[in-house]
Amino acid sequence: MSNAVYENYPPALNPAQREFLVRTIKDWTTQNGLMVRPAPTFVSKDVNPHGVLATNAPVTLFPSPFPRSCFEEAEALQTVYNKLYAAITCNEEWIGKIMEDLIDVDDFISNLWKVHLAVKKEGYVQTLSLGLFRSDYMPHIPSDSAVPQLHQVEFNTISSSFGGLSSLVASLHTELLNSPPGHPIAYPPHPLLESNQPPKNTAVESLSAGLAAAHTAYGLSRSTPALPRCILFIVQENERNVFDQLALSRQLAKVHKIPVFRLLSSEVLDHTTIPSSNPSRPLIYRPPHAPEGTEFEVTTVYLRCFYTPTDYKSERDWEARTQLERSAAIKCPTVLNQLSGSKIVQQVLASTTGPDHLSSFLADTDPAIIAKLRNTFAPQYDLSEGGQGRELALNPETAENHVLKPQREGGGNNIYKSAIPDFLRSIPENEWKRWILMELITPPAAAKNIALRSDGEVLSGAVIGELGIYGTILWDQAGGEILRNEQGGWLMRTKAKDVNEGGVATGFSSLDSVVLF
């Protein structure tokens, strides 16, 4: 495809066409649940005291172009990545060594490790572990080639969100693309859109099937008398992305016939217990809205919270996390699996000096596949004294081509480019080891798109996109046996070219879909 076609995308809209398409998409999002709760900066609590309002999720009007070779490679590698992070999670000693330096300077990492050690001392009663992962990528154009390469931005092991809404965006764009020629909501003609539409997005089916597999693998109730079993979603207070989560719980209830409950992280200790008299330690949930005496045994705990320090407002929240961890419920994720997703692990795997950890963890994998996975790593460095990372970070010229990442999830935490040297000098030097330095990915020449924001604002301009591929894996932590390993579904997030951060929930990006070329 010529650069001219790529650069002239999307097709031009006159003011009337643009207004009609925006209105059509607003109605579609409401009709189909492509929604989020409004931000308090958009609708104040005074206006919405009971939290009943919702608005469209931020979406693009057109699907974005994405290199087919990169998309297909990302899909093909997902089960290998699933296997890699399961293997890392099984190696507690290796994770412990990686975390040693962080424990002294990072209270969040330290407290997570303490939860694991406390449960280990008592003894884990559940060895099965569930991963609902998402590997995020951008196409990278190296300086010596015009051929895009797949580079990984990060690997998510906890609260890998937007599977529900991303499936809806793909449906939205597909419906618009399939409108009959001349239909009022049909896109204007463009070579990229001729006989082309987004790939099928099975994120809801795949992620919910992973949860259902864990529910089945849990087996019979461990209680006497036996209790009905359920899956428990642990969620944040004032969750704006609730409709994304409800897509999974609805699929579990409707298709898999599994009871699903949502519980605020702050209420875990109020409504769940582990009977002290039962050595199996089943997690018992008592729905506060159900008749007195109603109890369920939780087979699977799905965390859509507890990934950021702000989720732990007091010691009670750490007690809640410990209670979940020590229970017989299958965790998604366990503390060890959450720690395996830390940025420092990604940096160690990508290191070109020292032991070849990647080949060690994937010892029974075809070396050619390992090489493909290794090629997705962008150069990354620690900030050890005398190391290359420190030199690159403190030099204003080289810092311009890098991003500084802490061991955090959720967006809005990174330090970019020219801000890096001054930031490092503003914090104690012993805290530098909390951060890793990653070379910025160079995407292809920016395409253009139009975004409908959640507050109704319509923005247009040059954009870059980030592709996420979902994967599910269920394994036995005790012996490493993999019971289920699948890839399924994808997420496309698009942001303005001059915006560094990429989170949708944090307001930097819009949900998108892709047309492959």
C-alpha positions as CSV (number, residue, x, y, z in Angstrom):
1,M,0.0,0.0,0.0
2,S,1.5,3.4,-1.0
3,N,2.3,6.0,1.5
4,A,-0.2,8.3,-0.2
5,V,-3.1,6.0,0.7
6,Y,-1.9,5.7,4.3
7,E,-1.3,9.4,4.7
8,N,-4.7,10.4,3.2
9,Y,-6.6,8.2,5.7
10,P,-9.3,8.5,6.8
11,P,-11.6,9.7,4.1
12,A,-12.6,13.3,4.3
13,L,-16.0,14.2,5.9
14,N,-17.9,17.4,5.2
15,P,-19.4,19.1,8.3
16,A,-22.8,17.5,7.8
17,Q,-21.3,14.0,7.3
18,R,-19.1,14.4,10.4
19,E,-22.0,15.6,12.6
20,F,-24.2,12.7,11.4
21,L,-21.5,10.1,12.0
22,V,-20.8,11.4,15.5
23,R,-24.5,11.4,16.4
24,T,-24.9,7.9,15.0
25,I,-22.0,6.6,17.0
26,K,-23.3,8.3,20.2
27,D,-26.6,6.5,19.8
28,W,-24.9,3.2,18.9
29,T,-22.7,3.3,22.1
30,T,-25.7,3.9,24.2
31,Q,-27.8,1.2,22.6
32,N,-25.0,-1.4,22.8
33,G,-23.4,-0.6,26.1
34,L,-20.2,0.9,24.8
35,M,-20.2,3.1,27.9
36,V,-18.3,4.4,30.9
37,R,-19.4,6.3,34.0
38,P,-18.7,10.0,33.5
39,A,-15.6,11.5,35.1
40,P,-16.3,13.9,38.0
41,T,-14.7,16.7,35.9
42,F,-17.4,16.2,33.3
43,V,-20.5,15.4,35.6
44,S,-20.0,16.5,39.2
45,K,-21.3,14.5,42.1
46,D,-23.8,17.3,42.9
47,V,-25.4,16.7,39.5
48,N,-25.1,12.9,39.7
49,P,-25.4,12.1,43.5
50,H,-26.6,8.6,43.0
51,G,-24.1,7.6,40.3
52,V,-26.8,6.7,37.7
53,L,-25.4,8.4,34.7
54,A,-23.2,6.9,31.9
55,T,-21.7,8.3,28.8
56,N,-20.1,6.9,25.7
57,A,-16.6,5.4,26.1
58,P,-14.0,7.4,24.2
59,V,-14.0,6.0,20.6
60,T,-12.6,6.7,17.2
61,L,-14.9,7.4,14.3
62,F,-12.9,5.2,11.9
63,P,-10.8,2.0,12.5
64,S,-7.1,2.7,12.3
65,P,-4.6,1.1,9.8
66,F,-2.3,-1.5,11.4
67,P,0.4,-3.6,9.7
68,R,-1.0,-7.1,9.1
69,S,2.3,-8.8,9.7
70,C,2.6,-7.2,13.1
71,F,-0.9,-8.1,14.1
72,E,-0.6,-11.7,13.1
73,E,2.8,-12.1,14.8
74,A,1.3,-10.6,18.0
75,E,-1.5,-13.2,17.9
76,A,0.9,-16.1,17.2
77,L,3.2,-15.2,20.1
78,Q,0.5,-14.8,22.8
79,T,0.4,-18.4,24.0
80,V,4.2,-18.3,24.2
81,Y,4.1,-15.2,26.3
82,N,1.4,-16.8,28.5
83,K,3.7,-19.8,29.0
84,L,6.6,-17.6,29.8
85,Y,4.9,-15.7,32.5
86,A,3.4,-18.8,34.0
87,A,6.9,-20.3,34.2
88,I,8.3,-17.1,35.8
89,T,5.5,-17.2,38.4
90,C,6.4,-20.8,39.3
91,N,10.0,-19.7,40.1
92,E,9.6,-18.0,43.4
93,E,13.3,-17.9,44.0
94,W,14.0,-16.1,40.8
95,I,11.3,-13.5,41.4
96,G,12.6,-13.0,44.9
97,K,16.1,-12.2,43.6
98,I,14.7,-9.8,41.1
99,M,12.6,-8.0,43.8
100,E,15.4,-7.8,46.4
101,D,16.6,-4.3,45.4
102,L,13.1,-3.0,45.1
103,I,11.9,-4.2,48.5
104,D,14.1,-1.7,50.3
105,V,12.9,1.3,48.4
106,D,9.4,0.5,47.1
107,D,6.8,0.0,49.8
108,F,4.2,-1.3,47.4
109,I,6.4,-4.1,46.1
110,S,7.6,-4.8,49.6
111,N,4.1,-5.2,51.0
112,L,3.1,-7.5,48.1
113,W,6.1,-9.7,48.8
114,K,5.1,-9.7,52.5
115,V,1.7,-11.0,51.6
116,H,3.3,-13.9,49.7
117,L,5.7,-14.7,52.5
118,A,2.9,-14.7,55.1
119,V,0.8,-17.1,53.1
120,K,3.8,-19.3,52.2
121,K,4.7,-19.6,55.9
122,E,1.1,-20.8,56.6
123,G,1.1,-22.9,53.5
124,Y,-0.8,-22.3,50.2
125,V,-3.9,-24.5,49.9
126,Q,-4.5,-23.7,46.2
127,T,-1.8,-24.4,43.7
128,L,-3.9,-23.6,40.5
129,S,-3.4,-20.1,39.1
130,L,-5.3,-18.2,36.4
131,G,-3.8,-15.6,34.2
132,L,-5.9,-13.2,32.1
133,F,-3.0,-11.5,30.3
134,R,-2.7,-8.7,27.8
135,S,0.5,-8.0,25.8
136,D,0.7,-4.5,24.5
137,Y,2.6,-3.6,21.3
138,M,3.4,-0.9,18.8
139,P,4.8,-1.3,15.3
140,H,8.4,0.0,15.3
141,I,10.2,1.4,12.3
142,P,14.0,0.9,12.8
143,S,16.4,3.5,11.6
144,D,17.8,1.2,8.9
145,S,14.5,-0.1,7.5
146,A,11.1,0.9,6.4
147,V,9.6,-2.5,7.3
148,P,7.6,-2.3,10.6
149,Q,8.7,-4.6,13.5
150,L,6.6,-5.6,16.4
151,H,7.8,-4.1,19.7
152,Q,6.3,-4.8,23.1
153,V,5.3,-1.8,25.3
154,E,4.5,-3.9,28.4
155,F,3.0,-7.2,29.6
156,N,-0.1,-7.0,31.9
157,T,-0.7,-9.7,34.5
158,I,-3.4,-8.0,36.6
159,S,-6.7,-6.3,35.7
160,S,-6.1,-6.5,31.9
161,S,-9.0,-4.4,31.0
162,F,-11.2,-3.3,28.0
163,G,-11.8,-6.8,26.6
164,G,-15.5,-6.1,26.8
165,L,-15.5,-2.7,25.3
166,S,-12.9,-3.4,22.6
167,S,-15.1,-6.1,21.2
168,L,-18.0,-3.6,20.9
169,V,-15.8,-1.0,19.1
170,A,-14.9,-3.7,16.5
171,S,-18.6,-4.4,16.1
172,L,-19.3,-0.7,15.8
173,H,-16.8,-0.1,13.0
174,T,-17.7,-3.4,11.3
175,E,-21.4,-2.3,11.2
176,L,-20.4,1.1,9.7
177,L,-18.2,-0.5,7.1
178,N,-20.9,-2.9,6.1
179,S,-23.5,-0.2,5.5
180,P,-24.9,-0.4,2.0
181,P,-23.3,2.0,-0.5
182,G,-25.1,5.3,-0.4
183,H,-26.6,4.6,3.0
184,P,-26.4,7.8,5.2
185,I,-24.1,6.2,7.7
186,A,-21.8,4.5,5.2
187,Y,-18.2,5.7,5.3
188,P,-17.1,7.8,2.3
189,P,-15.0,5.5,-0.1
190,H,-11.3,4.9,0.6
191,P,-9.0,2.3,-0.8
192,L,-8.1,1.0,2.7
193,L,-11.8,0.4,3.5
194,E,-12.7,-1.5,0.3
195,S,-13.6,-5.1,1.2
196,N,-11.8,-4.6,4.5
197,Q,-13.1,-4.7,8.1
198,P,-11.7,-5.3,11.6
199,P,-10.7,-8.9,12.4
200,K,-13.1,-10.8,14.6
201,N,-12.6,-9.8,18.2
202,T,-13.3,-12.7,20.6
203,A,-12.0,-11.0,23.8
204,V,-15.3,-11.4,25.8
205,E,-15.7,-15.1,24.8
206,S,-12.0,-15.8,25.5
207,L,-11.6,-14.1,28.8
208,S,-14.9,-15.4,30.2
209,A,-14.0,-18.9,29.1
210,G,-10.7,-18.7,31.0
211,L,-12.6,-17.7,34.1
212,A,-15.1,-20.5,33.5
213,A,-12.2,-23.0,33.1
214,A,-10.8,-22.0,36.5
215,H,-14.3,-22.4,38.1
216,T,-14.6,-25.9,36.7
217,A,-11.0,-26.8,37.7
218,Y,-11.7,-25.8,41.3
219,G,-13.9,-28.9,41.6
220,L,-16.4,-29.6,44.3
221,S,-17.2,-27.5,47.3
222,R,-14.8,-27.9,50.1
223,S,-17.4,-26.9,52.7
224,T,-19.6,-29.2,54.9
225,P,-22.4,-29.2,53.9
226,A,-21.5,-28.4,50.3
227,L,-22.2,-24.8,49.2
228,P,-23.1,-23.4,45.8
229,R,-20.1,-22.1,44.0
230,C,-19.5,-18.7,42.4
231,I,-16.9,-16.4,40.8
232,L,-16.1,-13.1,42.7
233,F,-15.0,-9.9,40.9
234,I,-13.1,-7.7,43.3
235,V,-13.5,-4.1,42.1
236,Q,-12.5,-0.5,42.9
237,E,-14.7,2.1,44.6
238,N,-16.3,4.5,42.0
239,E,-15.3,2.2,39.1
240,R,-15.9,4.1,35.8
241,N,-15.2,1.1,33.6
242,V,-17.9,-1.0,35.0
243,F,-19.6,-1.9,31.7
244,D,-16.4,-3.5,30.4
245,Q,-16.4,-5.8,33.5
246,L,-20.1,-6.5,33.2
247,A,-19.6,-7.8,29.6
248,L,-17.5,-10.7,31.2
249,S,-19.8,-11.4,34.1
250,R,-22.9,-11.4,31.8
251,Q,-21.1,-13.9,29.5
252,L,-20.3,-16.1,32.5
253,A,-23.8,-16.1,33.8
254,K,-25.6,-16.4,30.4
255,V,-23.3,-18.8,28.6
256,H,-21.5,-20.7,31.3
257,K,-24.3,-20.6,33.9
258,I,-22.0,-19.5,36.7
259,P,-23.1,-17.1,39.4
260,V,-20.9,-14.0,39.4
261,F,-20.8,-11.4,42.1
262,R,-19.0,-8.0,42.4
263,L,-17.5,-7.0,45.7
264,L,-15.7,-3.7,46.5
265,S,-12.2,-4.2,47.7
266,S,-13.0,-2.2,50.8
267,E,-15.7,-4.7,51.7
268,V,-13.8,-8.0,51.3
269,L,-13.4,-8.5,55.0
270,D,-17.1,-7.5,55.6
271,H,-18.6,-10.1,53.3
272,T,-16.1,-13.0,53.0
273,T,-14.7,-15.4,55.6
274,I,-12.4,-18.4,55.8
275,P,-13.8,-20.9,58.4
276,S,-11.0,-21.4,60.9
277,S,-12.2,-25.0,61.5
278,N,-11.7,-26.0,57.8
279,P,-8.1,-26.7,56.9
280,S,-9.0,-26.5,53.2
281,R,-9.7,-22.7,53.7
282,P,-12.6,-22.2,51.4
283,L,-13.5,-18.6,50.8
284,I,-17.1,-18.1,51.8
285,Y,-19.1,-15.1,50.4
286,R,-22.3,-13.9,51.9
287,P,-24.1,-11.5,49.6
288,P,-25.3,-8.6,51.7
289,H,-28.4,-8.2,49.4
290,A,-29.4,-11.9,49.7
291,P,-31.7,-13.5,52.3
292,E,-30.1,-14.1,55.7
293,G,-27.9,-17.2,55.7
294,T,-27.3,-17.3,52.0
295,E,-23.7,-18.4,51.3
296,F,-21.5,-19.2,48.3
297,E,-18.1,-20.8,48.0
298,V,-15.8,-18.7,45.8
299,T,-14.0,-20.8,43.2
300,T,-12.2,-17.9,41.5
301,V,-11.2,-14.4,42.6
302,Y,-10.8,-12.0,39.6
303,L,-9.0,-8.9,40.7
304,R,-10.0,-5.7,38.8
305,C,-8.3,-3.7,41.6
306,F,-5.3,-4.0,44.0
307,Y,-2.9,-3.2,41.2
308,T,-2.0,0.3,42.4
309,P,-0.9,1.7,45.8
310,T,-4.0,3.9,46.0
311,D,-6.1,0.7,46.2
312,Y,-4.6,0.1,49.6
313,K,-5.9,2.9,51.7
314,S,-5.2,1.3,55.0
315,E,-3.8,-1.8,56.6
316,R,-7.2,-3.3,56.3
317,D,-6.9,-3.5,52.6
318,W,-3.6,-5.4,52.9
319,E,-5.5,-7.8,55.3
320,A,-8.1,-8.2,52.6
321,R,-5.5,-9.1,50.0
322,T,-3.9,-11.6,52.4
323,Q,-7.3,-13.2,53.1
324,L,-7.9,-13.7,49.4
325,E,-4.4,-15.0,48.8
326,R,-4.5,-17.6,51.6
327,S,-7.9,-18.9,50.6
328,A,-8.6,-22.0,48.4
329,A,-10.1,-19.8,45.7
330,I,-8.1,-19.7,42.4
331,K,-6.6,-16.2,42.1
332,C,-6.4,-14.2,39.0
333,P,-3.7,-13.2,39.7
334,T,-1.8,-14.5,42.7
335,V,0.7,-12.1,44.3
336,L,3.6,-13.9,42.6
337,N,1.9,-13.6,39.2
338,Q,1.2,-9.9,39.8
339,L,4.9,-9.3,40.7
340,S,6.0,-11.2,37.5
341,G,4.4,-8.4,35.5
342,S,6.6,-5.7,37.1
343,K,8.6,-3.6,34.7
344,I,11.9,-4.8,36.2
345,V,11.1,-8.4,35.1
346,Q,10.5,-7.2,31.5
347,Q,13.9,-5.3,31.7
348,V,15.7,-8.4,32.9
349,L,14.2,-10.6,30.2
350,A,15.2,-8.1,27.6
351,S,18.8,-7.7,28.8
352,T,21.5,-8.6,26.3
353,T,24.1,-9.2,29.0
354,G,24.2,-11.9,31.7
355,P,22.2,-15.1,31.7
356,D,19.7,-15.9,29.0
357,H,16.6,-16.1,31.2
358,L,14.3,-16.3,28.3
359,S,15.7,-19.5,26.9
360,S,15.8,-20.9,30.4
361,F,12.1,-20.3,31.1
362,L,11.2,-21.6,27.6
363,A,13.6,-24.5,27.5
364,D,11.1,-26.8,25.7
365,T,10.2,-24.1,23.1
366,D,11.4,-24.0,19.5
367,P,14.5,-21.7,19.5
368,A,13.1,-19.9,16.4
369,I,10.0,-19.0,18.3
370,I,12.1,-17.8,21.2
371,A,14.0,-15.6,18.8
372,K,10.8,-14.1,17.5
373,L,9.7,-13.3,21.0
374,R,13.1,-11.8,21.9
375,N,12.8,-9.6,18.8
376,T,9.7,-7.9,20.3
377,F,11.8,-6.5,23.2
378,A,12.7,-2.8,23.0
379,P,16.1,-2.0,24.6
380,Q,15.8,-1.6,28.3
381,Y,18.2,-0.8,31.1
382,D,18.4,-0.6,34.9
383,L,19.9,2.5,36.5
384,S,22.8,0.8,38.3
385,E,25.9,2.9,39.1
386,G,28.2,2.9,36.1
387,G,25.7,1.2,33.9
388,Q,24.6,2.2,30.4
389,G,21.1,3.0,31.6
390,R,22.3,5.7,34.0
391,E,24.4,7.2,31.3
392,L,21.6,7.3,28.8
393,A,19.1,8.7,31.3
394,L,21.2,11.6,32.6
395,N,22.4,12.8,29.2
396,P,19.7,15.2,27.9
397,E,20.4,14.2,24.3
398,T,20.0,10.4,24.7
399,A,17.2,10.8,27.3
400,E,15.1,12.4,24.6
401,N,14.7,8.9,23.0
402,H,13.7,7.1,26.2
403,V,10.9,6.7,28.8
404,L,11.4,6.1,32.5
405,K,9.0,3.5,34.0
406,P,8.3,2.6,37.7
407,Q,6.9,-0.7,38.9
408,R,3.3,0.4,38.5
409,E,0.2,-0.3,36.4
410,G,-2.8,1.9,35.4
411,G,-1.2,4.6,33.4
412,G,0.0,8.1,34.2
413,N,3.2,7.0,36.0
414,N,6.0,7.3,33.4
415,I,8.6,10.1,32.9
416,Y,9.4,11.0,29.3
417,K,12.3,12.3,27.3
418,S,13.7,15.6,28.4
419,A,12.1,15.4,31.8
420,I,14.1,12.3,32.8
421,P,17.4,13.9,33.9
422,D,15.9,16.5,36.1
423,F,13.4,14.0,37.6
424,L,16.2,11.6,38.6
425,R,18.2,14.4,40.2
426,S,15.1,15.4,42.2
427,I,14.9,12.1,44.0
428,P,17.4,10.3,46.3
429,E,19.9,8.3,44.2
430,N,19.1,5.1,46.2
431,E,15.5,5.3,44.7
432,W,16.7,5.2,41.1
433,K,16.7,1.4,41.2
434,R,12.9,1.6,41.4
435,W,12.9,2.7,37.8
436,I,13.8,1.1,34.4
437,L,14.8,3.0,31.3
438,M,13.2,1.9,28.0
439,E,14.0,3.1,24.5
440,L,11.0,4.7,22.9
441,I,9.3,2.8,20.1
442,T,9.3,4.7,16.7
443,P,5.9,4.1,15.1
444,P,5.2,4.5,11.4
445,A,4.3,7.9,10.0
446,A,1.2,8.9,12.0
447,A,-2.1,8.3,10.4
448,K,-5.1,10.6,11.1
449,N,-8.3,9.8,12.9
450,I,-11.2,11.5,14.7
451,A,-12.1,10.7,18.3
452,L,-15.4,11.2,20.1
453,R,-14.4,11.8,23.8
454,S,-16.6,10.8,26.8
455,D,-17.5,14.5,27.4
456,G,-18.8,14.8,23.8
457,E,-15.8,16.7,22.4
458,V,-14.7,15.7,18.9
459,L,-11.0,15.8,18.2
460,S,-9.1,15.1,15.0
461,G,-5.5,15.0,14.1
462,A,-2.4,12.8,13.8
463,V,-2.6,9.6,16.0
464,I,-0.6,6.6,16.9
465,G,-2.0,3.3,18.1
466,E,-1.2,0.6,20.6
467,L,-2.3,-3.0,20.1
468,G,-3.1,-5.3,23.0
469,I,-3.5,-9.1,22.5
470,Y,-5.4,-11.1,25.2
471,G,-4.4,-14.5,26.4
472,T,-5.7,-16.9,29.1
473,I,-3.7,-19.6,30.9
474,L,-4.5,-21.9,33.8
475,W,-1.6,-23.8,35.3
476,D,-0.6,-25.7,38.4
477,Q,1.9,-23.6,40.4
478,A,3.2,-26.7,42.2
479,G,4.5,-28.6,39.2
480,G,4.1,-26.1,36.4
481,E,1.6,-28.2,34.4
482,I,-0.4,-26.1,32.0
483,L,-4.1,-27.0,31.9
484,R,-5.2,-24.4,29.4
485,N,-3.4,-21.9,27.2
486,E,-5.2,-19.8,24.7
487,Q,-5.0,-16.6,22.8
488,G,-8.2,-14.7,22.1
489,G,-9.2,-11.1,21.3
490,W,-7.5,-7.8,21.0
491,L,-7.6,-4.2,22.0
492,M,-6.6,-1.1,20.0
493,R,-6.0,2.2,21.8
494,T,-5.3,5.3,19.8
495,K,-3.9,8.6,21.1
496,A,-2.8,11.9,19.6
497,K,0.7,11.7,18.3
498,D,2.0,14.3,20.8
499,V,0.6,12.5,23.9
500,N,3.0,10.3,25.8
501,E,0.7,8.3,28.0
502,G,-1.7,5.8,26.6
503,G,-4.4,4.8,29.1
504,V,-8.0,4.9,28.2
505,A,-9.3,5.0,31.8
506,T,-6.9,7.8,32.6
507,G,-8.2,9.9,29.6
508,F,-5.2,9.8,27.3
509,S,-6.5,7.4,24.6
510,S,-9.6,6.4,22.7
511,L,-10.8,2.8,22.0
512,D,-10.3,1.9,18.4
513,S,-10.3,-1.1,16.1
514,V,-8.0,-2.0,13.1
515,V,-8.1,-2.5,9.4
516,L,-5.0,-4.5,8.4
517,F,-2.8,-3.7,5.5
